[in-house]
């Protein structure tokens, strides 16, 4: 039995739809971490929140940002910029309320 892999050729309409979906997801995805930031600031406590984890997210995100810049991937770049802002809020909250 042989498997044949072929490249699916997307038409312009399919590409446009997936591009729009990616831009929406690029914005929504990092906003999923906002409840963590809000919890820190509302409770004025960073108990059980790891500074190392959030700094690691930022460091790894930096590599993704460079990749997005080099390859001109707008949705990924937008996603990483928003992640950097959200990560920074969490890190600031941890340092403030630790």
C-alpha positions in Angstrom: 0.0 0.0 0.0 1.5 3.3 -0.9 0.5 6.7 0.3 0.6 9.7 -2.0 1.1 13.1 -0.5 0.1 16.0 -2.5 0.0 19.7 -1.9 -3.5 21.1 -1.6 -3.9 24.2 -3.7 -6.0 26.7 -2.0 -8.0 29.1 -4.1 -7.9 32.8 -3.4 -11.2 32.8 -1.5 -10.0 30.0 0.8 -6.7 31.9 1.4 -8.5 35.1 2.2 -10.9 33.3 4.6 -8.0 31.6 6.5 -6.1 34.9 6.6 -9.0 36.7 8.2 -9.5 33.8 10.7 -5.8 33.9 11.6 -5.9 37.7 12.2 -8.9 37.2 14.6 -7.2 34.3 16.4 -3.9 36.3 16.6 -5.7 38.9 18.7 -8.0 36.6 20.7 -5.4 34.0 21.7 -3.2 36.2 23.9 -6.2 37.8 25.4 -7.0 34.4 27.0 -4.2 35.2 29.5 -5.8 38.5 30.7 -7.8 36.8 33.5 -4.4 35.8 35.1 -3.3 39.5 35.0 -6.7 40.7 36.3 -6.6 38.2 39.1 -3.2 39.4 40.2 -4.2 43.1 40.2 -7.7 42.7 41.6 -6.5 40.4 44.5 -3.2 42.4 44.8 -1.5 39.0 45.1 0.8 37.0 42.9 0.6 33.9 45.1 1.0 30.7 43.1 2.0 32.6 40.0 5.4 31.7 38.7 7.7 34.5 37.6 10.0 32.1 35.9 7.2 30.7 33.8 6.0 34.1 32.6 9.6 35.3 31.9 10.1 32.1 29.9 6.9 32.8 27.9 8.4 36.2 27.1 11.8 34.8 26.1 10.3 32.2 23.9 7.9 34.8 22.4 10.9 36.9 21.5 12.2 34.1 19.2 8.7 33.7 17.7 8.7 37.5 17.1 12.0 37.4 15.3 10.8 34.5 13.2 7.6 36.4 12.3 9.7 39.4 11.3 12.1 37.5 9.2 9.3 35.7 7.3 6.9 38.6 7.3 4.1 36.7 9.0 1.7 39.5 10.0 -0.7 37.4 12.1 2.1 35.9 14.0 3.8 39.2 14.6 0.5 40.8 15.8 0.0 37.8 18.1 3.5 38.0 19.6 3.2 41.8 20.2 -0.1 41.3 22.1 1.4 38.4 24.0 4.4 40.6 25.0 2.0 43.2 26.4 -0.1 40.6 28.3 3.1 38.8 29.6 4.5 42.1 30.7 1.4 42.9 32.7 1.6 39.6 34.4 5.3 40.0 35.1 4.8 43.5 36.4 2.0 42.3 38.7 4.1 39.4 40.0 7.0 41.8 40.8 4.6 44.3 42.4 2.6 41.9 44.6 5.1 39.1 45.2 
